[in-house]
């Protein structure tokens, strides 16, 4: 069964690139352009991993990951921040908010999928029913 990844990203070019790279490697990708739609999809699609842009219109990525981690239905899904914020302390801030990892933009097509795979749980046996 294909592993499913939810991408929450407002930039269309990044959505296209990430979707292309992951589908090329056999993943199923679902995406949302903002936080509220991302939270809804996380509940509906039950992805194996969530890739989360931090700089989103309205509800930012920090608020999105906090909401994911406070909902028992989505708490156990690993969330990886994908962000161009390069300032010192942002990595710590995303981890403190509940992310399990951090991938920097701009997305490098040669290293992006391996970076995602390092953060993707091995088994399909999720805690979530
Ligand atoms: Mn953005």
Backbone and ligand atoms as CSV (ligand in chain L), in Angstrom:
chain,resi,resn,atom,element,x,y,z
A,1,UNK,N,N,0.845,-1.204,0.000
A,1,UNK,CA,C,0.000,0.000,0.000
A,1,UNK,C,C,0.873,1.245,0.000
A,2,UNK,N,N,0.487,2.211,-0.803
A,2,UNK,CA,C,1.270,3.450,-0.912
A,2,UNK,C,C,1.256,4.230,0.398
A,3,UNK,N,N,2.421,4.791,0.745
A,3,UNK,CA,C,2.458,5.678,1.894
A,3,UNK,C,C,1.859,7.004,1.466
A,4,UNK,N,N,1.087,7.590,2.365
A,4,UNK,CA,C,0.401,8.842,2.043
A,4,UNK,C,C,1.014,10.007,2.812
A,5,UNK,N,N,1.296,11.069,2.085
A,5,UNK,CA,C,1.899,12.254,2.688
A,5,UNK,C,C,0.994,13.458,2.451
A,6,UNK,N,N,0.728,14.195,3.525
A,6,UNK,CA,C,-0.057,15.427,3.413
A,6,UNK,C,C,0.897,16.615,3.384
A,7,UNK,N,N,0.747,17.443,2.368
A,7,UNK,CA,C,1.541,18.653,2.227
A,7,UNK,C,C,0.652,19.859,2.479
A,8,UNK,N,N,1.030,20.662,3.472
A,8,UNK,CA,C,0.293,21.908,3.743
A,8,UNK,C,C,1.204,23.060,3.333
A,9,UNK,N,N,0.874,23.693,2.244
A,9,UNK,CA,C,1.776,24.673,1.605
A,9,UNK,C,C,0.943,25.650,0.772
A,10,UNK,N,N,1.184,26.940,0.925
A,10,UNK,CA,C,0.376,27.925,0.187
A,10,UNK,C,C,0.975,28.274,-1.174
A,11,UNK,N,N,2.253,27.944,-1.383
A,11,UNK,CA,C,2.897,28.309,-2.651
A,11,UNK,C,C,2.682,27.212,-3.698
A,12,UNK,N,N,2.040,27.593,-4.791
A,12,UNK,CA,C,1.658,26.616,-5.804
A,12,UNK,C,C,2.870,25.923,-6.429
A,13,UNK,N,N,3.940,26.692,-6.676
A,13,UNK,CA,C,5.144,26.105,-7.287
A,13,UNK,C,C,5.760,25.054,-6.369
A,14,UNK,N,N,5.795,25.338,-5.069
A,14,UNK,CA,C,6.333,24.370,-4.125
A,14,UNK,C,C,5.434,23.136,-4.027
A,15,UNK,N,N,4.113,23.368,-4.060
A,15,UNK,CA,C,3.188,22.220,-4.035
A,15,UNK,C,C,3.439,21.328,-5.242
A,16,UNK,N,N,3.608,21.946,-6.393
A,16,UNK,CA,C,3.835,21.188,-7.622
A,16,UNK,C,C,5.133,20.386,-7.534
A,17,UNK,N,N,6.207,21.045,-7.104
A,17,UNK,CA,C,7.512,20.393,-7.046
A,17,UNK,C,C,7.523,19.240,-6.045
A,18,UNK,N,N,7.014,19.481,-4.848
A,18,UNK,CA,C,7.019,18.446,-3.811
A,18,UNK,C,C,6.152,17.259,-4.237
A,19,UNK,N,N,4.986,17.553,-4.804
A,19,UNK,CA,C,4.095,16.489,-5.265
A,19,UNK,C,C,4.774,15.658,-6.352
A,20,UNK,N,N,5.393,16.334,-7.301
A,20,UNK,CA,C,6.091,15.650,-8.388
A,20,UNK,C,C,7.186,14.734,-7.847
A,21,UNK,N,N,8.023,15.265,-6.961
A,21,UNK,CA,C,9.153,14.479,-6.441
A,21,UNK,C,C,8.666,13.264,-5.656
A,22,UNK,N,N,7.659,13.454,-4.819
A,22,UNK,CA,C,7.186,12.344,-3.981
A,22,UNK,C,C,6.433,11.300,-4.803
A,23,UNK,N,N,5.624,11.743,-5.767
A,23,UNK,CA,C,4.891,10.782,-6.599
A,23,UNK,C,C,5.865,9.954,-7.435
A,24,UNK,N,N,6.946,10.592,-7.869
A,24,UNK,CA,C,7.977,9.898,-8.641
A,24,UNK,C,C,8.584,8.748,-7.833
A,25,UNK,N,N,8.592,8.908,-6.498
A,25,UNK,CA,C,9.152,7.885,-5.618
A,25,UNK,C,C,8.077,6.973,-5.038
A,26,UNK,N,N,6.871,7.030,-5.601
A,26,UNK,CA,C,5.840,6.070,-5.223
A,26,UNK,C,C,4.956,6.465,-4.064
A,27,UNK,N,N,5.011,7.716,-3.656
A,27,UNK,CA,C,4.149,8.160,-2.557
A,27,UNK,C,C,2.857,8.740,-3.105
A,28,UNK,N,N,1.819,8.629,-2.283
A,28,UNK,CA,C,0.568,9.310,-2.592
A,28,UNK,C,C,0.603,10.652,-1.853
A,29,UNK,N,N,0.296,11.724,-2.560
A,29,UNK,CA,C,0.371,13.055,-1.953
A,29,UNK,C,C,-1.009,13.707,-1.959
A,30,UNK,N,N,-1.417,14.204,-0.821
A,30,UNK,CA,C,-2.613,15.033,-0.744
A,30,UNK,C,C,-2.155,16.394,-0.249
A,31,UNK,N,N,-2.791,17.465,-0.719
A,31,UNK,CA,C,-2.310,18.756,-0.260
A,31,UNK,C,C,-3.391,19.747,0.075
A,32,UNK,N,N,-3.004,20.697,0.915
A,32,UNK,CA,C,-3.901,21.757,1.349
A,32,UNK,C,C,-3.132,23.077,1.281
A,33,UNK,N,N,-3.823,24.161,0.877
A,33,UNK,CA,C,-3.150,25.450,0.728
A,33,UNK,C,C,-3.124,26.299,1.991
A,34,UNK,N,N,-3.775,25.848,3.047
A,34,UNK,CA,C,-3.747,26.639,4.290
A,34,UNK,C,C,-3.993,25.737,5.503
A,35,UNK,N,N,-3.830,26.319,6.685
A,35,UNK,CA,C,-3.922,25.551,7.917
A,35,UNK,C,C,-5.263,24.872,8.152
A,36,UNK,N,N,-6.368,25.636,8.098
A,36,UNK,CA,C,-7.667,24.993,8.377
A,36,UNK,C,C,-7.971,23.827,7.438
A,37,UNK,N,N,-7.682,23.983,6.154
A,37,UNK,CA,C,-7.923,22.872,5.220
A,37,UNK,C,C,-6.958,21.718,5.488
A,38,UNK,N,N,-5.743,22.056,5.914
A,38,UNK,CA,C,-4.767,21.033,6.261
A,38,UNK,C,C,-5.210,20.209,7.460
A,39,UNK,N,N,-5.753,20.870,8.477
A,39,UNK,CA,C,-6.235,20.160,9.663
A,39,UNK,C,C,-7.390,19.228,9.284
A,40,UNK,N,N,-8.266,19.714,8.432
A,40,UNK,CA,C,-9.396,18.907,7.983
A,40,UNK,C,C,-8.895,17.656,7.234
A,41,UNK,N,N,-7.942,17.861,6.325
A,41,UNK,CA,C,-7.419,16.731,5.544
A,41,UNK,C,C,-6.646,15.748,6.411
A,42,UNK,N,N,-5.945,16.259,7.415
A,42,UNK,CA,C,-5.192,15.368,8.311
A,42,UNK,C,C,-6.146,14.393,8.982
A,43,UNK,N,N,-7.339,14.879,9.341
A,43,UNK,CA,C,-8.352,14.028,9.954
A,43,UNK,C,C,-8.978,13.068,8.949
A,44,UNK,N,N,-9.239,13.545,7.754
A,44,UNK,CA,C,-9.925,12.731,6.743
A,44,UNK,C,C,-9.004,11.696,6.106
A,45,UNK,N,N,-7.780,12.121,5.734
A,45,UNK,CA,C,-6.905,11.272,4.923
A,45,UNK,C,C,-5.958,10.422,5.757
A,46,UNK,N,N,-5.791,10.758,7.057
A,46,UNK,CA,C,-4.891,10.009,7.944
A,46,UNK,C,C,-3.535,9.709,7.286
A,47,UNK,N,N,-2.787,10.762,6.948
A,47,UNK,CA,C,-1.497,10.546,6.271
A,47,UNK,C,C,-0.465,9.885,7.198
A,48,UNK,N,N,0.571,9.298,6.587
A,48,UNK,CA,C,1.687,8.714,7.338
A,48,UNK,C,C,2.643,9.795,7.830
A,49,UNK,N,N,2.617,10.930,7.146
A,49,UNK,CA,C,3.522,12.037,7.484
A,49,UNK,C,C,2.889,13.335,6.985
A,50,UNK,N,N,3.164,14.418,7.690
A,50,UNK,CA,C,2.690,15.732,7.245
A,50,UNK,C,C,3.897,16.629,7.008
A,51,UNK,N,N,3.959,17.243,5.827
A,51,UNK,CA,C,4.975,18.246,5.514
A,51,UNK,C,C,4.295,19.604,5.643
A,52,UNK,N,N,4.844,20.441,6.491
A,52,UNK,CA,C,4.158,21.676,6.876
A,52,UNK,C,C,5.003,22.911,6.604
A,53,UNK,N,N,4.489,23.774,5.743
A,53,UNK,CA,C,5.081,25.092,5.556
A,53,UNK,C,C,4.779,25.902,6.828
A,54,UNK,N,N,5.736,26.704,7.255
A,54,UNK,CA,C,5.501,27.512,8.465
A,54,UNK,C,C,4.844,28.847,8.118
A,55,UNK,N,N,5.294,29.421,7.014
A,55,UNK,CA,C,4.767,30.723,6.614
A,55,UNK,C,C,3.513,30.533,5.761
A,56,UNK,N,N,2.371,30.487,6.444
A,56,UNK,CA,C,1.077,30.293,5.779
A,56,UNK,C,C,0.205,31.515,6.060
A,57,UNK,N,N,-0.696,31.851,5.141
A,57,UNK,CA,C,-1.589,32.983,5.388
A,57,UNK,C,C,-2.583,32.635,6.500
A,58,UNK,N,N,-2.890,33.601,7.327
A,58,UNK,CA,C,-3.831,33.366,8.427
A,58,UNK,C,C,-3.189,32.550,9.525
A,59,UNK,N,N,-3.626,31.306,9.660
A,59,UNK,CA,C,-3.088,30.403,10.680
A,59,UNK,C,C,-1.692,29.942,10.255
A,60,UNK,N,N,-0.649,30.292,11.025
A,60,UNK,CA,C,0.702,29.899,10.603
A,60,UNK,C,C,1.021,28.454,10.993
A,61,UNK,N,N,2.174,27.975,10.522
A,61,UNK,CA,C,2.526,26.572,10.731
A,61,UNK,C,C,2.676,26.188,12.194
A,62,UNK,N,N,3.141,27.133,13.014
A,62,UNK,CA,C,3.272,26.828,14.446
A,62,UNK,C,C,1.893,26.518,15.042
A,63,UNK,N,N,0.892,27.315,14.663
A,63,UNK,CA,C,-0.471,27.089,15.163
A,63,UNK,C,C,-1.034,25.779,14.608
A,64,UNK,N,N,-0.678,25.451,13.360
A,64,UNK,CA,C,-1.174,24.214,12.744
A,64,UNK,C,C,-0.619,22.997,13.486
A,65,UNK,N,N,0.697,22.983,13.748
A,65,UNK,CA,C,1.269,21.796,14.410
A,65,UNK,C,C,0.752,21.685,15.841
A,66,UNK,N,N,0.554,22.808,16.509
A,66,UNK,CA,C,-0.011,22.736,17.866
A,66,UNK,C,C,-1.414,22.132,17.830
A,67,UNK,N,N,-2.209,22.530,16.842
A,67,UNK,CA,C,-3.567,21.982,16.726
A,67,UNK,C,C,-3.524,20.486,16.411
A,68,UNK,N,N,-2.593,20.074,15.525
A,68,UNK,CA,C,-2.463,18.652,15.187
A,68,UNK,C,C,-2.092,17.840,16.423
A,69,UNK,N,N,-1.178,18.394,17.243
A,69,UNK,CA,C,-0.689,17.653,18.413
A,69,UNK,C,C,-1.679,17.670,19.564
A,70,UNK,N,N,-2.653,18.576,19.544
A,70,UNK,CA,C,-3.635,18.610,20.632
A,70,UNK,C,C,-4.877,17.777,20.298
A,71,UNK,N,N,-4.948,17.248,19.077
A,71,UNK,CA,C,-6.088,16.428,18.665
A,71,UNK,C,C,-5.680,14.954,18.719
A,72,UNK,N,N,-6.339,14.142,19.561
A,72,UNK,CA,C,-5.969,12.729,19.672
A,72,UNK,C,C,-5.989,11.993,18.327
A,73,UNK,N,N,-6.818,12.452,17.398
A,73,UNK,CA,C,-6.930,11.781,16.099
A,73,UNK,C,C,-5.695,11.997,15.224
A,74,UNK,N,N,-4.961,13.081,15.461
A,74,UNK,CA,C,-3.818,13.403,14.595
A,74,UNK,C,C,-2.501,13.494,15.363
A,75,UNK,N,N,-2.560,13.336,16.675
A,75,UNK,CA,C,-1.387,13.534,17.533
A,75,UNK,C,C,-0.174,12.700,17.141
A,76,UNK,N,N,-0.417,11.452,16.694
A,76,UNK,CA,C,0.714,10.548,16.450
A,76,UNK,C,C,1.292,10.665,15.030
A,77,UNK,N,N,0.708,11.505,14.199
A,77,UNK,CA,C,1.250,11.668,12.839
A,77,UNK,C,C,2.479,12.579,12.909
A,78,UNK,N,N,3.633,12.098,12.411
A,78,UNK,CA,C,4.821,12.956,12.449
A,78,UNK,C,C,4.649,14.176,11.537
A,79,UNK,N,N,5.098,15.317,12.022
A,79,UNK,CA,C,4.989,16.571,11.275
A,79,UNK,C,C,6.388,17.129,11.033
A,80,UNK,N,N,6.700,17.392,9.772
A,80,UNK,CA,C,8.009,17.931,9.402
A,80,UNK,C,C,7.822,19.355,8.871
A,81,UNK,N,N,8.532,20.297,9.461
A,81,UNK,CA,C,8.472,21.676,8.981
A,81,UNK,C,C,9.293,21.802,7.703
A,82,UNK,N,N,8.721,22.470,6.696
A,82,UNK,CA,C,9.451,22.749,5.457
A,82,UNK,C,C,9.374,24.255,5.279
A,83,UNK,N,N,10.483,24.918,5.538
A,83,UNK,CA,C,10.396,26.376,5.596
A,83,UNK,C,C,11.674,27.073,5.180
A,84,UNK,N,N,11.501,28.260,4.641
A,84,UNK,CA,C,12.648,29.055,4.220
A,84,UNK,C,C,13.166,29.951,5.343
A,85,UNK,N,N,12.494,29.921,6.465
A,85,UNK,CA,C,13.007,30.679,7.611
A,85,UNK,C,C,14.402,30.142,7.937
A,86,UNK,N,N,15.394,30.961,7.807
A,86,UNK,CA,C,16.752,30.466,8.026
A,86,UNK,C,C,17.373,31.055,9.285
A,87,UNK,N,N,16.593,31.822,9.981
A,87,UNK,CA,C,17.167,32.486,11.156
A,87,UNK,C,C,17.436,31.502,12.289
A,88,UNK,N,N,18.498,31.795,13.022
A,88,UNK,CA,C,18.883,30.956,14.151
A,88,UNK,C,C,17.719,30.864,15.137
A,89,UNK,N,N,17.416,29.661,15.569
A,89,UNK,CA,C,16.351,29.486,16.544
A,89,UNK,C,C,15.059,28.973,15.941
A,90,UNK,N,N,14.912,29.090,14.625
A,90,UNK,CA,C,13.660,28.636,14.016
A,90,UNK,C,C,13.514,27.128,14.078
A,91,UNK,N,N,14.638,26.421,13.901
A,91,UNK,CA,C,14.576,24.967,13.992
A,91,UNK,C,C,14.082,24.558,15.383
A,92,UNK,N,N,14.666,25.167,16.400
A,92,UNK,CA,C,14.269,24.871,17.771
A,92,UNK,C,C,12.797,25.217,17.984
A,93,UNK,N,N,12.378,26.327,17.377
A,93,UNK,CA,C,11.001,26.763,17.559
A,93,UNK,C,C,10.014,25.777,16.925
A,94,UNK,N,N,10.376,25.228,15.759
A,94,UNK,CA,C,9.468,24.271,15.125
A,94,UNK,C,C,9.421,22.967,15.939
A,95,UNK,N,N,10.568,22.559,16.480
A,95,UNK,CA,C,10.607,21.335,17.292
A,95,UNK,C,C,9.805,21.546,18.574
A,96,UNK,N,N,9.979,22.729,19.188
A,96,UNK,CA,C,9.239,23.028,20.418
A,96,UNK,C,C,7.735,23.032,20.163
A,97,UNK,N,N,7.324,23.443,18.963
A,97,UNK,CA,C,5.890,23.493,18.646
A,97,UNK,C,C,5.328,22.097,18.367
A,98,UNK,N,N,6.204,21.099,18.142
A,98,UNK,CA,C,5.716,19.730,17.954
A,98,UNK,C,C,6.193,19.041,16.690
A,99,UNK,N,N,6.991,19.736,15.860
A,99,UNK,CA,C,7.515,19.090,14.658
A,99,UNK,C,C,8.618,18.105,15.031
A,100,UNK,N,N,8.775,17.030,14.225
A,100,UNK,CA,C,9.814,16.036,14.500
A,100,UNK,C,C,11.039,16.282,13.641
A,101,UNK,N,N,10.963,17.228,12.734
A,101,UNK,CA,C,12.097,17.500,11.862
A,101,UNK,C,C,11.879,18.774,11.084
A,102,UNK,N,N,12.875,19.106,10.276
A,102,UNK,CA,C,12.915,20.411,9.624
A,102,UNK,C,C,13.670,20.265,8.311
A,103,UNK,N,N,13.040,20.672,7.215
A,103,UNK,CA,C,13.708,20.663,5.914
A,103,UNK,C,C,13.700,22.086,5.381
A,104,UNK,N,N,14.875,22.551,4.941
A,104,UNK,CA,C,14.981,23.936,4.507
A,104,UNK,C,C,14.617,24.126,3.048
A,105,UNK,N,N,13.967,25.246,2.763
A,105,UNK,CA,C,13.740,25.705,1.398
A,105,UNK,C,C,14.895,26.624,1.022
A,106,UNK,N,N,15.235,26.789,-0.245
A,106,UNK,CA,C,14.521,26.181,-1.375
A,106,UNK,C,C,14.709,24.671,-1.426
A,107,UNK,N,N,13.694,23.981,-1.959
A,107,UNK,CA,C,13.712,22.532,-2.030
A,107,UNK,C,C,14.751,22.082,-3.055
A,108,UNK,N,N,15.634,21.193,-2.618
A,108,UNK,CA,C,16.667,20.636,-3.491
A,108,UNK,C,C,16.144,19.294,-4.021
A,109,UNK,N,N,15.866,19.199,-5.324
A,109,UNK,CA,C,15.285,17.966,-5.872
A,109,UNK,C,C,16.134,16.718,-5.623
A,110,UNK,N,N,17.443,16.888,-5.435
A,110,UNK,CA,C,18.320,15.726,-5.231
A,110,UNK,C,C,18.282,15.207,-3.801
A,111,UNK,N,N,17.982,16.060,-2.850
A,111,UNK,CA,C,18.065,15.637,-1.448
A,111,UNK,C,C,16.714,15.630,-0.731
A,112,UNK,N,N,15.680,16.177,-1.372
A,112,UNK,CA,C,14.408,16.336,-0.663
A,112,UNK,C,C,13.782,14.998,-0.256
A,113,UNK,N,N,13.638,14.071,-1.207
A,113,UNK,CA,C,12.971,12.799,-0.884
A,113,UNK,C,C,13.761,11.989,0.157
A,114,UNK,N,N,15.100,11.855,0.005
A,114,UNK,CA,C,15.848,11.169,1.071
A,114,UNK,C,C,15.665,11.823,2.444
A,115,UNK,N,N,15.584,13.155,2.468
A,115,UNK,CA,C,15.382,13.845,3.751
A,115,UNK,C,C,14.018,13.497,4.337
A,116,UNK,N,N,12.992,13.424,3.480
A,116,UNK,CA,C,11.656,13.046,3.944
A,116,UNK,C,C,11.677,11.607,4.459
A,117,UNK,N,N,12.348,10.727,3.720
A,117,UNK,CA,C,12.348,9.309,4.081
A,117,UNK,C,C,13.061,9.036,5.406
A,118,UNK,N,N,14.042,9.874,5.721
A,118,UNK,CA,C,14.710,9.723,7.020
A,118,UNK,C,C,13.755,10.019,8.174
A,119,UNK,N,N,12.717,10.799,7.892
A,119,UNK,CA,C,11.788,11.218,8.948
A,119,UNK,C,C,10.479,10.425,8.935
A,120,UNK,N,N,10.319,9.582,7.913
A,120,UNK,CA,C,9.094,8.799,7.764
A,120,UNK,C,C,9.217,7.519,8.594
A,121,UNK,N,N,8.231,7.222,9.433
A,121,UNK,CA,C,8.306,5.982,10.228
A,121,UNK,C,C,8.415,4.766,9.304
A,122,UNK,N,N,9.190,3.777,9.735
A,122,UNK,CA,C,9.451,2.590,8.916
A,122,UNK,C,C,8.214,1.783,8.603
A,123,UNK,N,N,7.474,1.419,9.633
A,123,UNK,CA,C,6.358,0.503,9.456
A,123,UNK,C,C,5.092,1.251,9.082
A,124,UNK,N,N,4.144,0.492,8.529
A,124,UNK,CA,C,2.841,1.065,8.246
A,124,UNK,C,C,1.944,0.983,9.471
A,125,UNK,N,N,2.439,0.409,10.530
A,125,UNK,CA,C,1.636,0.209,11.733
A,125,UNK,C,C,1.518,1.448,12.583
A,126,UNK,N,N,0.561,2.256,12.255
A,126,UNK,CA,C,0.370,3.503,12.977
A,126,UNK,C,C,-0.392,3.264,14.266
A,127,UNK,N,N,-0.227,4.159,15.228
A,127,UNK,CA,C,-0.976,4.097,16.478
A,127,UNK,C,C,-2.424,4.509,16.264
A,128,UNK,N,N,-2.598,5.348,15.287
A,128,UNK,CA,C,-3.946,5.875,15.024
A,128,UNK,C,C,-4.829,4.773,14.424
A,129,UNK,N,N,-5.999,4.539,14.981
A,129,UNK,CA,C,-6.879,3.483,14.454
A,129,UNK,C,C,-7.399,3.815,13.050
L,1,MN,MN,MN,4.332,29.692,2.545
